Every structure is written in structure tokens, then in C-alpha cells.
Amino acid sequence: MSERQQPNNYVKYSGLGFQLIILSVGLVLAGIQLDKYFQTKSTFLIIAIFIAVFAVMYILIKKLK
């Protein structure tokens, strides 16, 4: 029975990893685009990175609890 459940856990956690990567990359790209649009140096990029870090931590805590 544990053999069947183990691949399910791999799928679950790999899906979580892809979700977190997509979220992080999406927020960073959005920050870069906002910096280009408003002609700022790195303001929105830094804000997007902080939001991504906190969002990833929140999702990890919520999913792994």
C-alpha cells in the first residue's frame, strides 16, 4: 500500500514545486514589466520579489500543514 501512495506524494510535491516556480517567475516578470512601464530602476522588481517570497512561504505552510 505504501508503494502506491509514494508516487502520489511525488506527484503532489512536484506539482507544488511547479506552482511555486510559476508564481515566482510570474511575479518577477511582472515587476520587470512595471519597471519598464514606469521607467523606474528596480522598485517594482524588488517589491515583486518580496511578494513572491512571502507568497511562496504562505503556500508552503498552508499545503504542508
Order of alpha helices (4+ residues) and beta strands (2+ residues): alpha-alpha
